[in-house]
Amino acid sequence: MIPANKKPASVAADAAKLYQFLSSGNPVVSINLPEVLKHSDYVYLASNIEEFVSQIDVSLSEDYFNRDKRIEYSSNFNWDNTTDSLLKHLRGVHGVEDGIH
């Protein structure tokens, strides 16, 4: 569960815990933070406390096959991919084709 509040720090934060939770394969319930919305196919989202409780109930009765989907999806979020993405962005910003100088 990611029961964070919608304070500016929470809204702007990367969902690092989300990746850890997804890698367990277990259902994840979260409030609808912008960073979590990007992963909405793999997370149960709620916009208020009533929805949050309801989504917990839904997640507890889900089919087991979703577990493997979450684990596979979470494997995309590792340091190698993060570094590659950052370097690609920096190369584009600085117009460097074959490395950062």
Residue, then its C-alpha position, 0 to 999 in steps of 0.5 A: m500500500i502507498p497511502a501517501n498524502k498529496k503534499p507537494a513533496s509526495v506529488a513530485a517524488d519518484a515512486a521508488k517504493l512502487y518499483q520495489f512493491l511491484s517486484s514482489g508480485n503482490p497487488v499494490v494499492s496507492i493514491n493517484l499520485p502523478e508518478v504512480l498514474k504512469h503505472s496504472d495498469y499494474v496498480y490499484l488507484a484511489s482518489n480518497i479514503e473510501e476508494f482506497v479501502s475498496q481497492i484493498d478489497v478488490s486487490l485481495s480477490e484478484d486473479y493470481f496471474n497478475r503477479d507475474k505481470r507485475i514482476e515482469y513489468s518491474s524488471n524494467f526499473n533497474w539501475d542499468n535502464t535508469t542510467d541508460s535513460l539518463l545518459k540518452h537524455l544528456r546526450g540529446v540535450h548536449g548534442v553528443e552522439d557517442g558519449i558525454h565529454 
